[in-house]
Amino acid sequence: MVVGGFPSPADDYIEAGLDLNSLLIPHPISTFLWRVSGEAMQGAGIFDGDLLLVDRSLQPRPGRVVVAVFEGAFTLKRLERFRGGLRLQAAHPAYPPIDLTSAMELQIWGVATHVIHPL
């Protein structure tokens, strides 16, 4: 933990080392690291060049950001309920939603769990 003000007297008792793998990757066998390309998810705080942790063992539920294979290409969008069905929604107004139908070639590849980007 880091405090944004004056140093704390408890600083002498700071925990030694953090293991990012154990904090960010509960399912190591099914978790992958992806480099984000594009601006479609900027409104969700996911930017071009960011690193994204994607877990294939998680259920793709509405509200989650997912990596999907849509018509043969990978895409990163938020899965949402819409008019009794589902759609993939970008977090940028320039990208229209993709309403999902049973006739589409679509596979939800994994669920995004964390994003890593420079400040």
Secondary structure, DSSP 8 states (H G I E B T S, - for coil): ---SSS--GGGGG------HHHHH-S-GGGEEEEE--SSTTGGGT--TT-EEEEETTS---TTSEEEEEETTEEEEEEEEEETTEEEEE-SSTTS--EE--TTS-EEEEEEEEEEE---
